[in-house]
Amino acid sequence: MATQLNLPIGVQAFGKIRTGGFYYVDKTAYLHQLIDEGSYYFLSRPRRFGKSLLLDTLKELF
């Protein structure tokens, strides 16, 4: 039987998700693409839709 991971509801720190045993879909390849190919982006996402987590993930990458 596979281990069931918890969803990181309310967790906005990428480091805590990585070390806390939470379920996470890794999309950092897309972040590398944004960094390498882009210039300025407007992050238009609904409330509670991962903007803070995205920015924290970028902080961890750098």
Secondary structure, 3 states (H helix, E strand, C coil): CCCCCECCCCCCCHHHHHHCCECCCCCHHHHHHHHHHCCCCCCCCCCCCCHHHHHHHHHHHC
